[in-house]
Amino acid sequence: MYSPIAGYHKDEENDWVAELACGHFQHVRHNPPWVSRPWVITADGRKSMLGHKLSCKKCNLGAPADII
């Protein structure tokens, strides 16, 4: 299932986490060369991705919503 990004927060290790509209969270790290998400680095970049749909593995597993 795909769910749009509704917001962001940082985890305890200071990594960005996308808050999906479905209620699940997903890390959105920029960690080249393995993961290239340069948009995560800036506030404007993150804002530009609001509404972008990410594949939510937790929805596919029927997991309950995450809690901050």
Buried (B, 14 or more C-beta within 10 A) or exposed (E): EEBBBEEBEEEEEEEBBBBBBBBBBBBBBBEEEEEEBEBBEEEEEBEEBEEEEBEBEBBEEEEEEBEE
